Amino acid sequence: MLGELERVLSLSSASLADDCAVHIVADNSTKRAANHHRHSTKAITFHNEEAGDVVSWLTRSTAATGGKCIIASAYTVYNVLTATRPDVIRTLARSDWPFALPRFQCRPVIFYQDSKLIMNFGRAALMGSEAHPRPRNLPSLSARQIEALDAIEAIARATQLEIQTQAGDMHFINNLAILHRREGFANGQAPTEKRHLVRMRLRSAEKGWPIPRELETEWDAAFRKHGVKHWHVEPMPSYFFPMRNQPN
């Protein structure tokens, strides 16, 4: 199945990020691993990936219960906010959002680039998480910004699409215009009852949307032409997932 995914991508003129194939599997071997989004069994709120025009995943197996991948349109969220809370739109477009992953940067959550709406954010990058505690020397979100994130989450959940998957399914979504989240899950004892996805982030030099200046550094770092490309056919070694730290 992974070979088929590689074949599809070879036909799409897409560039791959350095972590070309990332395995999304539960890992409770340590508290640190169990709290990382990639290896947790907990639910994850709506977000975008830090870089990539397209996010793709191959389902190798599903959990015994839960674990559905759920998507929502950033355009729908924007349209609802425009009609009901234009003040939240202005908040999201401000350049004072203090992102801290993978580096500290103040930038907007939404952009208007070449007649296209682009949304790019994640709560862990803005508020920290158990796996990525937010350094105390970095600014915290204002009440207005937290309200804006909650508004995105509420609208996305009210208009979401739940994707029913089975082993062998492949999905591709626009990372610039589609939000995604995961519901919590519990694995079973059988190998076929353990949630296992193989995820890729893709960039197409031919068909990709123009990237806002504020996002270019992350895109360039993820899709640079030179450097080591990691293809893990099986789940990565322990602690291969990035545990990013900010300078003091």
C-alpha positions as CSV (number, residue, x, y, z in Angstrom):
1,M,0.0,0.0,0.0
2,L,2.8,2.4,0.8
3,G,4.4,1.6,-2.6
4,E,1.1,2.6,-4.3
5,L,1.1,5.9,-2.4
6,E,4.7,6.6,-3.6
7,R,3.6,5.8,-7.2
8,V,0.7,8.3,-7.0
9,L,3.0,11.0,-5.6
10,S,5.6,10.4,-8.3
11,L,2.9,11.3,-10.9
12,S,1.9,14.5,-9.2
13,S,5.1,16.6,-9.5
14,A,4.9,17.1,-5.8
15,S,7.9,17.7,-3.5
16,L,8.1,15.9,-0.2
17,A,9.1,17.2,3.2
18,D,12.3,15.8,4.8
19,D,10.2,13.5,7.0
20,C,8.7,11.9,3.8
21,A,6.7,9.2,5.5
22,V,5.5,9.8,9.1
23,H,3.7,7.1,11.0
24,I,0.8,8.1,13.2
25,V,0.7,5.4,15.8
26,A,-0.1,5.3,19.5
27,D,2.9,5.1,21.8
28,N,2.5,5.1,25.6
29,S,6.0,3.8,26.3
30,T,6.8,7.2,28.0
31,K,4.7,10.1,29.2
32,R,6.6,12.3,26.7
33,A,5.6,10.1,23.8
34,A,2.0,9.5,24.9
35,N,1.4,13.3,25.0
36,H,2.8,14.0,21.6
37,H,0.0,14.5,19.0
38,R,1.4,12.0,16.6
39,H,1.5,9.2,19.2
40,S,-1.3,10.2,21.6
41,T,-4.7,8.5,21.7
42,K,-6.4,11.8,22.7
43,A,-8.6,14.0,20.6
44,I,-7.0,16.8,18.7
45,T,-8.6,20.1,17.9
46,F,-8.9,21.5,14.3
47,H,-5.7,22.8,12.9
48,N,-3.4,22.9,9.8
49,E,0.0,21.4,9.4
50,E,2.9,23.9,9.8
51,A,3.9,23.5,6.1
52,G,2.7,21.8,3.0
53,D,0.1,22.5,0.3
54,V,-1.4,19.1,0.6
55,V,-1.6,16.7,3.6
56,S,-2.1,13.1,2.7
57,W,-2.5,9.9,4.7
58,L,-2.7,6.2,4.0
59,T,-4.8,4.2,6.5
60,R,-3.0,0.9,7.3
61,S,-5.4,0.0,10.1
62,T,-8.1,1.6,12.3
63,A,-8.6,1.7,16.0
64,A,-11.1,-0.6,17.8
65,T,-13.1,2.5,18.6
66,G,-12.9,6.1,17.6
67,G,-10.0,7.7,15.8
68,K,-11.9,9.2,12.9
69,C,-10.2,11.8,10.8
70,I,-12.5,14.9,10.6
71,I,-12.2,17.9,8.2
72,A,-13.8,21.3,7.9
73,S,-13.6,24.1,5.3
74,A,-11.7,27.2,6.3
75,Y,-13.8,29.1,3.7
76,T,-17.0,28.1,5.5
77,V,-15.5,29.2,8.8
78,Y,-14.5,32.5,7.3
79,N,-18.0,33.0,5.7
80,V,-19.8,32.3,8.9
81,L,-17.5,34.7,10.8
82,T,-17.9,37.4,8.2
83,A,-21.7,37.2,8.6
84,T,-21.8,37.0,12.4
85,R,-18.5,38.1,13.9
86,P,-16.5,40.3,11.6
87,D,-14.5,41.5,14.6
88,V,-13.1,37.9,14.9
89,I,-12.0,38.1,11.3
90,R,-10.0,41.3,12.1
91,T,-8.5,39.6,15.1
92,L,-7.4,36.6,13.0
93,A,-5.8,38.8,10.3
94,R,-3.7,40.8,12.8
95,S,0.1,40.1,12.8
96,D,0.4,39.7,16.6
97,W,-0.3,36.0,17.0
98,P,2.7,34.6,18.9
99,F,3.5,31.3,17.2
100,A,6.2,29.2,19.0
101,L,6.5,26.1,16.8
102,P,8.7,25.3,15.1
103,R,10.2,28.8,15.8
104,F,8.9,31.9,17.5
105,Q,7.2,34.2,15.0
106,C,4.4,36.8,15.2
107,R,2.1,36.5,12.2
108,P,-1.6,36.3,11.2
109,V,-3.8,33.2,11.3
110,I,-5.5,34.0,8.1
111,F,-4.2,35.5,4.9
112,Y,-5.6,36.8,1.6
113,Q,-3.1,35.9,-1.1
114,D,-3.7,36.1,-4.9
115,S,-7.5,36.1,-4.4
116,K,-7.3,33.1,-2.1
117,L,-8.1,32.7,1.6
118,I,-5.4,30.9,3.4
119,M,-5.6,29.7,7.0
120,N,-2.7,28.3,8.9
121,F,-2.6,27.7,12.7
122,G,-2.4,25.1,15.5
123,R,-3.2,25.5,19.2
124,A,0.0,23.7,20.3
125,A,2.0,26.4,18.4
126,L,0.1,29.2,20.1
127,M,-0.7,27.8,23.5
128,G,1.8,25.0,24.1
129,S,0.9,21.4,24.9
130,E,2.0,18.6,27.3
131,A,4.6,17.5,24.8
132,H,5.7,21.1,23.9
133,P,5.3,23.2,27.0
134,R,5.3,26.9,26.1
135,P,8.4,28.8,27.4
136,R,7.4,31.3,30.0
137,N,9.4,34.1,28.4
138,L,7.1,34.0,25.3
139,P,3.9,36.1,25.2
140,S,0.6,34.4,25.9
141,L,-2.6,34.7,23.8
142,S,-5.0,37.5,24.7
143,A,-8.6,36.8,25.7
144,R,-9.6,38.2,22.3
145,Q,-7.3,35.7,20.5
146,I,-8.5,32.7,22.6
147,E,-12.1,33.7,21.8
148,A,-11.2,33.7,18.1
149,L,-9.7,30.2,18.3
150,D,-12.8,29.0,20.1
151,A,-15.0,30.5,17.4
152,I,-13.0,28.7,14.6
153,E,-13.4,25.4,16.5
154,A,-17.1,25.8,17.1
155,I,-17.9,26.7,13.5
156,A,-15.7,23.9,12.2
157,R,-17.3,21.3,14.4
158,A,-20.8,22.5,13.4
159,T,-19.9,22.1,9.7
160,Q,-17.4,19.2,9.8
161,L,-17.2,16.2,7.6
162,E,-16.3,12.9,9.3
163,I,-14.3,10.6,7.1
164,Q,-15.0,6.9,7.5
165,T,-11.8,5.0,6.7
166,Q,-10.7,1.5,6.3
167,A,-7.4,-0.1,5.7
168,G,-6.0,0.8,2.3
169,D,-7.8,4.2,2.0
170,M,-5.8,7.2,0.9
171,H,-6.8,10.8,1.4
172,F,-5.4,14.1,0.2
173,I,-6.6,17.5,1.5
174,N,-5.7,21.1,0.8
175,N,-3.7,22.2,3.9
176,L,-4.2,25.8,3.1
177,A,-8.0,25.7,2.9
178,I,-9.1,22.7,4.9
179,L,-8.8,22.2,8.7
180,H,-8.5,18.7,10.2
181,R,-8.7,17.1,13.6
182,R,-8.8,13.6,15.1
183,E,-11.2,12.2,17.6
184,G,-9.9,10.3,20.5
185,F,-9.6,6.5,20.2
186,A,-8.9,3.2,21.9
187,N,-6.9,0.4,20.2
188,G,-7.8,-3.2,20.5
189,Q,-5.5,-6.2,21.0
190,A,-5.4,-7.4,17.4
191,P,-3.0,-5.7,14.9
192,T,-6.0,-4.9,12.8
193,E,-7.5,-2.9,15.7
194,K,-4.6,-0.6,16.2
195,R,-4.8,2.8,14.5
196,H,-1.9,3.3,12.0
197,L,-1.7,6.1,9.5
198,V,1.2,7.0,7.2
199,R,1.2,10.7,6.6
200,M,2.9,12.9,4.0
201,R,3.1,16.7,3.5
202,L,3.4,17.7,-0.1
203,R,4.3,20.8,-2.1
204,S,3.7,21.2,-5.9
205,A,6.0,23.7,-7.6
206,E,3.6,23.7,-10.6
207,K,0.1,23.8,-9.0
208,G,0.7,24.9,-5.5
209,W,-0.8,28.2,-4.3
210,P,1.5,31.2,-3.8
211,I,2.6,31.2,-0.2
212,P,2.3,34.3,2.0
213,R,5.7,35.8,2.9
214,E,5.1,35.0,6.6
215,L,4.9,31.2,5.8
216,E,7.8,31.0,3.3
217,T,10.4,30.1,5.9
218,E,8.6,27.0,7.1
219,W,7.8,25.9,3.5
220,D,11.4,26.4,2.4
221,A,12.7,24.5,5.4
222,A,10.3,21.6,4.9
223,F,10.7,21.3,1.1
224,R,14.3,22.3,0.5
225,K,15.9,20.5,-2.4
226,H,19.0,19.4,-0.5
227,G,19.2,17.4,2.7
228,V,18.4,13.9,4.0
229,K,15.0,12.5,3.1
230,H,13.6,10.0,5.6
231,W,11.5,7.1,4.3
232,H,10.4,4.9,7.2
233,V,8.4,2.0,5.8
234,E,7.7,0.9,9.3
235,P,7.1,3.2,12.4
236,M,10.1,5.3,13.2
237,P,12.5,4.6,16.0
238,S,11.7,5.8,19.5
239,Y,11.9,9.6,19.9
240,F,12.3,10.2,16.1
241,F,9.4,12.6,16.2
242,P,10.6,16.2,16.7
243,M,10.6,17.5,20.3
244,R,11.2,21.1,19.4
245,N,12.5,23.5,22.1
246,Q,12.6,27.3,21.9
247,P,15.8,29.2,23.0
248,N,15.6,30.6,26.5
